[in-house]
Amino acid sequence: MSLAETGFKVLQPGLLTLIQDAGRFGYHRIGLTNGGPLDMASFRWANQLCGNPEGTTALEVSIGGLVMEAQLDTYFAVTGANLPLKVNGVELEGWQTHAIKAGDRIELGFTQAGARAYLAVAGGFSIPVSFASSATVTREGIGGLTGDKLQQGDFLPCAPHATKAMYRLAAAYRPSFSQQETLRLVLGYQHASFDNVQKRLFFSSEYRLTDRADRMGFRLEGQAVRSSLTGILSEGICHGAVQIPADGQPIVLLNDRQTIGGYPKIGSVISLDTAKLSQLLPGSCIHFEEVSIEQSHNLICLAAHRFANTPLERIA
């Protein structure tokens, strides 16, 4: 049986399930954004539990509702948001490797904490790459199977695995998802256009996540802040950039952001915290905390060290 004939059939695609690898890099010059998993930490753990190389293609399941039928014997793991996981109606635990047989049905219910889960399979899904990545960006119609979210009847090819070591990430190392987060932010070069009063308002105020939140960016509402800049030229935008449009309400830009923009930017949320932001639901409370670029580098290096040195428990 060829690889094209082994894999998973999508019975129910859920609200928004996307094929993602680590993202698409080096193509901003032609207007293509990065894509990739919004919660990179949970994505990496899902692959780690399956023994996959970092960045292996997996699924990002927003809110839940995914049902798939296995047409091969293999292993899988689900991490990220806390949602019910069942195989053939039997409830299973997340954050560990599970064996699955041909004909078995995987069901992911709807999230109880957090917003996005990640489902990886041993060896990864075999998806053709577009511009060096399988990451789906629906706005650009690129990546995945057709450049769109999963649809009922889609087939996700992957290779069978008859035997494989199985692991669990101990509960002490798993993230907890709440309805409030403090996001650490490095001031950008345009911060001087926000006077001291505006910056103090920004860092001392509570914002709420609106329902205008998608993979491009999360719009917040709360204390308005103002920049002295008007009519600036469009320029490149980095991941985590916090734009302040004319209404003074912040927008945090994420993986599927446009590559250029013309709103003033007070700074950028560090990548560790955009992952936390992506797990919040509308109505959640958000505060901002200023950190230096050196502190940001240290935080990211420490997180990478913890990931590399966190042991998995072998369970089979």
BELVENCOR-V509790 format. One record per helix or strand. SS is the DSSP state (h for helix, s for strand). FROM is the first residue (numbers start at 1). TO is the last residue. If there is no record, write none. Layout:
ss=SS from=FROM to=TO
ss=SS from=FROM to=TO
This chain:
ss=h from=3 to=5
ss=s from=7 to=13
ss=s from=16 to=20
ss=h from=28 to=30
ss=h from=40 to=49
ss=s from=58 to=62
ss=s from=64 to=64
ss=s from=66 to=70
ss=s from=74 to=87
ss=s from=90 to=92
ss=s from=96 to=100
ss=s from=105 to=121
ss=s from=130 to=130
ss=s from=133 to=133
ss=s from=137 to=137
ss=s from=142 to=142
ss=s from=155 to=157
ss=s from=167 to=168
ss=h from=171 to=173
ss=s from=180 to=187
ss=h from=191 to=193
ss=h from=196 to=204
ss=s from=207 to=213
ss=s from=217 to=221
ss=s from=235 to=236
ss=s from=241 to=244
ss=s from=250 to=253
ss=s from=260 to=261
ss=s from=264 to=269
ss=h from=271 to=278
ss=s from=285 to=290
ss=h from=293 to=309
ss=s from=313 to=314
